[in-house]
């Protein structure tokens, strides 16, 4: 029975090489998820810190120059665990598709195959996502992205590391302290229900 179990595990690893083998990524370019933003006072521009729109429980700050990267933003909490880093989003200095392809191969070598496609059907934005749970049950996602034309995103190559359970803690803390910001059932962002006749003239550009 034990031998069969070992054979089954080996078969799973052979068919799905990314399962259970890769260690959850925690850091990139010297920044580490869960660390305090104050630890990086010399690596970020604290005078650029701003609340994130529609996410009042988080702030983002720009990074200073880091070798291999053009720019970057660090998100950190302001409620449950003030100052703790919850997301690292960095743009690589090399914006070419060729560089992205090389990055993707190295990501796969280290972390296995991605778990989810996050790009668009036309491949204007090429993005692959990996999902991990570390030894402390932290839920971490990693996205490697190449953007060719989408004006809503910065063009070039970017990596995003996100600590989702800390973001959730921040959100719950904020909502507990500010219940007026919680969206009630049947209401939209502006506090109005979706019932009643639809005013199409209001909704369609002309």
C-alpha positions, 0 to 999 in steps of 0.5 A: 500500500505504501509503495502504491502511494509513493508511485502515485505521488511520483506520477503527480509530480511527473505530470504536474511538475509545479505542484508542491515543489516550488517554495512560495516567493516572498521577495524581489529586488530586495523588498519582502512581503510582510516586512515593515515599510520603515525597513526600506526608508532608504529604498523608497520615496516616502514623500510619494506615499498616497492612499490607494483609490477605493482601498482606504486601508492601503497606501502605495509608495514609489521605489527609488532606483533599483538595478534591473528595474525602471520603476515600482510601487510598494503597497502597505497596510494602514489599519490591522498591521500598519506599515506591513508590505502587502504587494510589490509591483515592479517594472523591469528596465528591459521592456522587450518581449524577448526579455519577457520570454526569457523571464518566463522560462526562468520563472517556470524553472524556479516555480513550475508552470503557472496556475492561471492565465491573466492576460487578454484573449488578443494577447495585448496583455500577456500575463501568467499567475502563480498561486502559493500557500507558504508554511505559515498559510500565507496566500501569495500570488505572483504575476509576470506580465508583458503589456504591448499596447494597453493604455490602462497599464504601463507598457513593458514587463512587470512582476507583482507579488501579493500577500492576499491574507494581509490585504484581507485583514486590512480590509476587514479592519477598515470596515470595522472602524468605518462601517459607513464605507461597507456596501449594503446588499442591493446597493451599488457604490453610490448607495443607490439600489439597482431597482426601478426603470433603467435610464438608458440615456444616462448610461450610454455615451452620446 
